[in-house]
Amino acid sequence: MISFSSLSLREELTRAVSDMGFETPTPIQQKVIPQLLSQPSDIIGLAQTGTGKTAAFGLPLLHHVDVAQKHVQALVLSPTRELCMQIQEEFKKYGYYMRGLRTTAVYGGVPIGGQIREVKSHPQVIVATPGRLIDLLERKALSLEQVQYVVLDEADEMLNMGFREDIEFILKNTPARQYTWLFSATMNNDVRNIAKRFMSKWQEFAVAKENVTNENIDHQYYVTSHHNRFETLRRLLDFTPGIYGIIFTRTKQDCQDISEKLMKMGYHVSPLHGDMDQKMRSKVMERFKNKQLQAIVATDVAARGIDVNDITHVINYELPDDPEVYTHRSGRTARAGKSGICMSIVSPKEISNIRQVERISKTRFNKSDIPDGAEVIRKKLFYYLEQIETASPEEDFGRVYQASIHERFADMEKDELIRRLIWLQLKETIAAYGDAEDLNAGYNTQEPRGKARSGSVRLFINVGMKDGISSNEKLLHFITESTDIEAGQIDRITVRDLSSFFNVSSSAAEYIIQVMSQKKFKGRKVRIEEAEQRDRERGGYASKGSSSTRYGGGSGRAPRSHSSGGSQKVNKRYYDK
């Protein structure tokens, strides 16, 4: 196994890495560092956040820097202020023993005057966001004429944020550039086009996506109605009282609104998004790293600069549109060999998005029930009991206050004292959850299956054997994959040429109709409705595989539509493709 001591780094870097506790390089470091040390060339490194990319390019970069030369020799571009600052901090640690090394970071959101003074102090390495770097170039505050090494970190994210023209401008203004090192989580067309224009004969190094191989992440999802999304978030927070996590939102406005609502309710959270000034964002990150906050509510872009290894939970307030973004988000937890949980709040219509993420990331999600009020109260009770059991009061506390406490409660039984103390801790939770509603969307999964199940509903669906549904099992698979309903909730399946029937519990019927009505099957919109009541009561349904086009045991009646209209119109509407 490769170790950092065997990588032939300059002695100062090896010593610093040892001080940081690094022994074995990560997969991307093992692939990239030896190449960039012995035979520098243009490279593309494909690895996602949290895989050690900063050291993969940072150590070789500092290894090649000539500290005797007082001009900019290397440039690192990153998409956000937070990531820019994070890289700069890592460079300081790596170069701690390199006398004469100067690195500086330049980014927006802070006054430019101090950064102008920094770049005029002759740093050999500059870490920058594209916009601020161009601002400095236009002010002629620095020159890139002698830059030999350029690193594009999180290149896909920079391009997604609209920095294409800025990147091209900067690369065109590095005439002495010998090597370009591009790091990205994905190799999309935009990234490839940049490589084709500004790199030559590059080598490509890729490592497996973190969450495909990271079995320490428990991927959970909770199904609720859209209007109950915030209440579900709140309940999940209360059900995990020891949480140290990140809550992801799609927009900056959602980030701000959700944070404000949670803070008003007494939760120790804070927003983190691009509309906040740098001073405020830095303060939030400091509080989060010091664990003064139980969670931060963040947008994807703002979260790029978060580098914390002991995050216990990631919560997706809404699923991202891109499955790759989900991979980035969930990768914030379960780092450094620890376990973690990624929770996603979805509406019934979004269950298909879960399936899409499963297919792309090859990760299995576990459907979890939103805890009821009693479960929340019980969870908090045991959390406080554990806190009491593991508490270690300072010796001075007992010496100073023990006598007063004993005197005050001398006549109170121990059990009564404990009961009152626990009540004080739990009374707000009990008040909030004593009569809490069920937030789970959908159906009762506890109803037993049976041929003559009471309260069952017969449903019609406009797909059949001519659509490729050649068996009961195929229809069952289509329904369960589309709705996430348990197979045991479905029985008495009848598949015909152009349509099919099946029975479900009455509590599941409305849910299935709502979800399936949003689906398409082989490009055709799915139509699903409750079948005619008298046909359902007769029970004279066609047998499996019947080619009959008549509904319900030969009555010839069309399914009962929830909308108005005659049976002939409904019948024609369902047979049209």
Phi, psi and omega in degrees: 000135181289140173239162179297328181292342181262007186271359179064031172288157175300150190303322182297322179289317178301320180294317180294318179297321177296318178298328181281354178087011178278130178240308184248126179296151174287167181307316180292325177293320179296326181280321191271314189301310179303321180295315184286339176280314188271319183222077181304139179201173172291134180222158169237123178251119181256106180199148184269176181303138176092007182258003178093028182295324184301315177290329181299321176260333185291316181294312175299324180299310180291330177299322184271351181290137175262103185293345179284340180268129185256055174217168182288118180253336184220143181229131175242124177257134178225157188283331187230161177299316183298316180293322177301312179295322180296316179297318179300317179297320178294319179299322177299320180291316180298318186266020185304323183261005180270094181295131180094352179280132175232127173235150178214154179243137178232131185201162181281175178091356178227159178303140185281340185302314180296325179288328175298318178296323180296313184288340177276358178269017173063056173286148175274337182229132176239130173253129190212153163272147187303315184298313181291324179298316179296322177302316180292322178295318180293332176276359182057035180277341177207165180234142176253017186299330185250014178291126179258330184240130174233130177246129173254102181265140184053049185300320180297323180290320178300319180290321177298330182274002175089023182267015184304307183296323178297317180297315180298319179299315182294315181296325178291339180261023173238071187295334181269005184299124178258327186224138174238124180246113184252127178239135186206153176280332181226157178247073179274180184296323180297316179295317181296323180294320176299317180298316181296325183281325191237003180233155181229131176047050183286156172256144184246130178236127182228145173236157182299147178301138187303316188278347174290323184260345183277100182274002181274358179262126174265110182269115183240150171222150185234127184260123179215164175292152184302321184287349178259011186298315182293318179297326177294317176302313181300318181293322178295322177296318180291332181280347178236070187298339179263020186296142171223093194213187179235131175254117183265136175237163181280322187237160177294325180293316176300318180303312182292314184296314182295318179299314182297318179296317180293319180296321178296333179272001175098007179280143180271079180228169176205149178281159174214105180208173189290343179277353178275143179287164188298323181298316180292319180295320178295322179294319178297316181295323178296316178295322180292315180295330177276003178062031170278346175246140176279338179197156169243146176258119192224153167274164183298319182294313182296328183285351180301331183269005181277120181232082181229130187270342188249033175290129184270326185222143166242131180240123174268104177300323170220146176294142174288158178291327184261121178303331178296326179293322176301319180298318177299314183297306185295335179291357177285340179250172178060041176266163176055039176080002181272165177264161181202169182232133173244115181256137177234132178261120184229154171269165180306324182291342185264003181298325179297331177293324175300316180298323179295316178297320179301315182295316185285318184268355182054043181238136179267128177267147176251123176284128181238147176279139173294124185299145176275177184301317182297323179293321179296314180298316180296318181297316179292325177302310182290332175295314179293323177298319179293322178298318179293318184296324184262000181292146178231086181298146177295148183301322181298328180299311179296318183295322184277320191249349186304314183297317181295319180296314182298318180296319183293323186247023183299326184268003182259134177296149182300315182299322179292321178297315179298317181301318181291320179297316179293322178299319179299324180286327190256352190299324178291321178295317179296319179296323182282328189241006181299328180225046185285144180282160176281119182268354180291130178271145169120256199209167177270112184276001185265354183290130184291151179272145178185156184296322182252040184303128178288143178075018178276158183233137177267125181246146175255141175222140188272043171230146182205204186297326180289349175264003181098000176275085189269357182206163176302322183297322180292321177294317179300318180296317180298317182292313183293323178291327182280328187247342184068015174286150181288142182301330180294347179276354187241133174207182179051052181280135174232119180253126179243185181299307189248354183203174180213164176229155172200158178256142174221163175294149183300330180289340181263343189300308183299320179299313182295318179298317181298314185285313185292332180294345179269355188266164170235146176237114183053043175085354181254136181294132179283134174239129183220133184212168175284132181285170183299134185302315185294327179293322181294323181288325180294323180075011183269056185278154178296153181283167180304133176083004180301139178266003180298141176257008179272149181272139163056069169067032171091008180286335181078006183275145176281160177296148179286119180274149175285345176260167180284161178137152182286162184293326181295320179295319179296317181301313180296320181299322182283332181275342177293136178247000000 
